[in-house]
């Protein structure tokens, strides 16, 4: 994220990069002119929504009044014209725009300006529709994030450590899951939490908002510090001052045969780069008597990958639901439907046909909910864990906002085979397994245990319903 500007001159490499970007933009703009005469070729603006500015320094400039007006108008107009629900989830979008425009124009600095725009999108109570600030856009594109090495959340009414990154400073400081967070930067943790919750933009569900608040509490610039006072299981106090670091988070997948004899697959998101690995894992585990697909903390991704995976679990043609668009028509590109209204799995003769259990929690969102809820509704899988995020709307790609931020906006709604709108509801597990502080302290995965127990019962008695 650092930028060197010691001499005031660009290197030959920098000039070459700018020239390439400018050339690409010219080609894209020429293509835009070709499309401009016939918007029907790309009515959802799939191809041109993410054209980047050719000046790498633009996103670091102070926006000024003109820049703020351009950015605000782009966000408000795009949602006004393209949001999946023309009724904007029951709010007066024009009145919202008037109120937030005044706040945006008097923002003290650009970070506050982008926050105002993001809070405006939050009025839709839709976790997918959001404005991401330029510095986080840059991190996402590099598959990086800023971390203190731990995550916190509310368990049994207390703010506790829910996970610790192995080999992080937090781990070596002695921080472990299940410990209660007493103080953050010298103030009681609950006192830190309350104003952040009050200021946080709305999400699809209250539990999704709460998860976001806990992440916000830990956010900050790289190389800055945050002090904690944490209570160990024996009641003693641990003081730890941790430094935020930039962590690379490339997509990853794990597949193995568990000691119980059942198959296990876990992947970090529905990324196309993981498609072959995940589908291959299902095929290599075809001989195993049961399969566990772990979607906990999987925030989603590609809807087409959802269908690819589901196809490997269903032998016959099966209707799994419908999608909702603003116009009621399919999403098309060059006249070809890229998202059909009716969602149907063709089925595969080589599909895995033994029992499948899917694990979810509050961090399972979007494509994860689409897979878990869709297969649950047709009776193909059992779902175990905690209620999912309730964040199931679809967007077709980020749109570049003047000034370097990016806008995600929902253009697709999902309805399952049984008519469930998982958005704002979540996928409800067939077997709910609550998280406890004791299990966190013991590093005990009771959700995985419940999945293996269910598969054993089905193996012993195929008539078992779970």
ZIDA-V310877 format. One record per residue. RES is the residue in one small letter. PSI is psi in degrees with one decimal (999 if undefined). BURIAL is + if it has 9 or more other ideal C-beta (glycine too) atoms within 8 Angstrom, else -. Layout:
res={RES	RES}
psi={PSI	PSI}
burial={BURIAL	BURIAL}
This chain:
res={x	x	x	x	x	x	x	x	x	x	x	x	x	x	x	x	x	x	x	x	x	x	x	x	x	x	x	x	x	x	x	x	x	x	x	x	x	x	x	x	x	x	x	x	x	x	x	x	x	x	x	x	x	x	x	x	x	x	x	x	x	x	x	x	x	x	x	x	x	x	x	x	x	x	x	x	x	x	x	x	x	x	x	x	x	x	x	x	x	x	x	x	x	x	x	x	x	x	x	x	x	x	x	x	x	x	x	x	x	x	x	x	x	x	x	x	x	x	x	x	x	x	x	x	x	x	x	x	x	x	x	x	x	x	x	x	x	x	x	x	x	x	x	x	x	x	x	x	x	x	x	x	x	x	x	x	x	x	x	x	x	x	x	x	x	x	x	x	x	x	x	x	x	x	x	x	x	x	x	x	x	x	x	x	x	x	x	x	x	x	x	x	x	x	x	x	x	x	x	x	x	x	x	x	x	x	x	x	x	x	x	x	x	x	x	x	x	x	x	x	x	x	x	x	x	x	x	x	x	x	x	x	x	x	x	x	x	x	x	x	x	x	x	x	x	x	x	x	x	x	x	x	x	x	x	x	x	x	x	x	x	x	x	x	x	x	x	x	x	x	x	x	x	x	x	x	x	x	x	x	x	x	x	x	x	x	x	x	x	x	x	x	x	x	x	x	x	x	x	x	x	x	x	x	x	x	x	x	x	x	x	x	x	x	x	x	x	x	x	x	x	x	x	x	x	x	x	x	x	x	x	x	x	x	x	x	x	x	x	x	x	x	x	x	x	x	x	x	x	x	x	x	x	x	x	x	x	x	x	x	x	x	x	x	x	x	x	x	x	x	x	x	x	x	x	x	x	x	x	x	x	x	x	x	x	x	x	x	x	x	x	x	x	x	x	x	x	x	x	x	x	x	x	x	x	x	x	x	x	x	x	x	x	x	x	x	x	x	x	x	x	x	x	x	x	x	x	x	x	x	x	x	x	x	x	x	x	x	x	x	x	x	x	x	x	x	x	x	x	x	x	x	x	x	x	x	x	x	x	x	x	x	x	x	x	x}
psi={-13.8	149.2	130.0	131.1	48.9	-38.7	-16.0	1.8	147.9	144.0	165.7	-34.7	-43.1	-42.3	-39.1	-41.7	-42.4	-42.0	-42.1	-45.3	-40.8	-39.2	-44.2	-43.2	-38.7	-41.8	-42.3	-41.7	-36.9	-40.8	-36.8	-38.6	-37.3	-39.6	-26.7	-32.0	-10.3	82.8	-18.6	-21.6	-35.1	67.4	-22.0	6.8	41.2	-40.0	-32.8	4.8	-19.4	37.4	125.4	151.8	137.0	-13.5	110.4	-22.1	-7.2	-40.8	-13.5	-9.5	153.7	131.5	-42.7	173.4	-42.6	-45.8	-40.5	-41.6	-43.0	-43.5	-45.9	-47.8	-39.0	-47.4	-49.6	-45.9	-41.5	-45.6	-41.1	-37.4	-25.8	-8.0	142.2	-36.0	109.4	-13.9	0.5	44.5	29.9	4.8	160.7	94.7	-32.5	-42.7	-38.3	-43.8	-42.8	-42.8	-45.2	-25.3	-43.7	-42.0	-38.4	-39.5	-21.3	9.0	140.1	-25.5	173.9	-38.3	-41.5	-37.1	-48.1	-35.3	-38.8	-44.7	-39.1	-40.6	-32.4	-45.7	-28.8	-19.6	-20.5	-9.3	54.5	111.2	-25.4	-32.7	114.8	161.8	125.1	128.9	156.2	-41.0	-32.1	-29.2	-44.8	-42.1	-45.6	-42.0	-29.1	3.4	48.9	161.0	162.6	129.6	148.6	-4.9	5.9	158.3	147.0	159.9	-179.3	121.8	126.5	39.0	-1.7	150.3	116.6	164.2	123.7	-22.0	153.9	132.0	124.5	139.9	14.3	169.2	-36.0	-43.2	-47.7	-16.6	-8.5	6.1	134.0	151.8	145.3	-17.6	142.7	134.5	111.8	-46.9	145.7	120.1	42.3	-10.9	149.9	139.3	-40.3	-33.4	-32.3	-36.9	-44.4	-51.6	-30.1	-40.7	-41.5	-33.2	-17.1	140.6	158.8	153.5	-177.2	-35.1	161.9	-35.2	-27.9	-39.2	-42.4	-42.1	-40.0	-38.5	-43.0	-35.2	-41.1	-37.7	-29.2	-7.2	154.2	175.3	150.4	144.5	4.3	163.0	157.4	130.6	139.7	147.2	120.2	137.6	122.1	170.5	-31.6	4.0	-9.7	159.8	136.3	124.4	131.1	128.0	118.4	149.9	132.4	132.4	152.6	123.4	136.6	136.1	65.6	145.5	141.9	157.4	146.9	135.8	134.6	163.3	121.7	158.2	-25.3	-12.7	-5.8	155.8	153.3	129.4	131.6	136.7	153.2	-19.1	167.2	70.2	138.6	-28.7	-19.1	-5.1	-54.4	-37.6	-43.7	-46.1	-38.1	-36.9	-39.7	-43.4	-39.8	-16.7	17.2	-30.6	-10.7	150.6	-7.3	156.1	136.1	122.8	113.5	107.3	18.0	132.8	21.2	110.2	0.5	-154.0	-128.5	122.3	-33.2	-31.2	-31.9	-47.9	-35.6	-43.3	-45.5	-36.5	-31.3	-0.5	0.5	127.0	-30.8	162.2	129.2	130.8	129.2	5.1	-167.7	164.2	157.4	131.5	167.0	-38.4	-10.5	3.7	157.6	158.3	125.2	156.3	121.0	34.2	-3.3	130.5	113.1	-18.9	108.3	154.7	-42.9	125.3	116.9	132.4	130.4	-27.0	159.1	129.7	-26.5	12.9	149.9	123.6	12.4	173.5	142.0	134.7	134.8	131.5	131.8	160.5	-170.4	-17.5	-0.2	115.4	160.7	-114.9	-33.0	-41.1	-33.4	-42.9	-50.6	-49.8	-37.7	-45.2	-29.5	-41.7	-29.9	6.7	15.6	-28.7	160.6	141.3	131.9	141.8	-132.6	160.5	136.9	-179.6	-37.0	35.9	66.8	77.3	166.2	140.3	155.3	15.9	152.7	147.0	131.1	127.1	138.6	127.1	-7.3	-8.5	174.4	145.5	127.6	134.9	136.8	128.5	-7.3	133.9	157.6	136.7	129.4	175.3	-30.3	10.9	14.1	131.9	97.6	-27.0	127.8	-1.1	-43.7	163.9	123.3	124.3	147.0	-34.3	114.1	132.4	103.5	151.2	134.6	153.9	-36.1	-42.2	-38.9	-42.9	-38.5	-3.0	39.7	125.0	84.8	-25.2	-44.9	-39.3	-43.0	-36.4	-44.5	-38.6	-42.5	-43.3	-35.4	-43.9	-40.1	-38.8	-37.6	-32.9	93.9	-16.8	-6.4	131.2	-18.1	999}
burial={-	-	-	-	-	-	-	-	-	-	-	-	-	+	+	-	+	+	-	-	+	+	-	+	+	-	-	+	+	-	+	+	-	-	+	-	-	-	-	-	+	+	-	+	+	+	-	+	+	+	-	-	-	-	-	-	-	+	+	-	-	-	+	-	-	-	+	+	+	+	+	+	-	+	+	+	-	+	+	+	-	+	+	+	-	-	-	+	-	-	-	-	+	-	-	+	+	-	-	+	+	-	+	+	+	-	+	-	-	+	-	+	+	+	+	+	+	+	+	+	+	+	+	+	+	+	+	+	+	+	+	+	+	+	-	-	+	+	+	+	-	-	-	+	-	+	+	+	+	+	+	+	+	-	+	-	-	-	+	+	+	+	-	+	+	-	-	+	+	+	+	-	+	-	+	-	+	+	+	+	+	+	+	+	-	-	-	-	+	-	-	+	+	-	-	+	+	-	-	+	-	-	+	+	+	-	+	+	+	+	+	+	+	+	+	+	+	+	-	-	-	-	-	-	-	+	+	+	+	+	+	+	-	-	-	-	-	+	-	+	-	+	+	+	+	+	+	-	-	-	+	-	+	-	+	-	-	+	-	-	-	+	+	+	+	+	+	+	+	+	+	-	-	+	+	-	+	+	+	-	+	+	+	-	+	-	-	+	-	+	+	+	+	+	+	+	-	+	+	+	+	+	+	-	+	+	+	+	+	+	+	+	+	+	-	-	-	+	-	+	+	-	+	+	+	+	-	-	-	+	+	+	+	-	-	-	-	-	+	-	-	-	+	+	+	-	+	+	-	-	+	+	-	-	+	+	+	+	+	+	+	+	+	+	+	+	+	+	+	+	+	+	+	+	+	+	+	+	-	-	+	+	+	+	+	+	+	+	+	+	+	+	+	+	+	+	-	+	+	+	+	-	+	+	+	+	+	+	+	+	+	+	+	+	+	+	+	-	-	+	+	+	+	-	-	+	+	-	+	-	+	+	+	-	+	+	+	-	+	+	+	-	-	-	-	+	+	+	+	+	+	+	-	+	+	+	+	+	+	-	-	-	-	+	-	-}
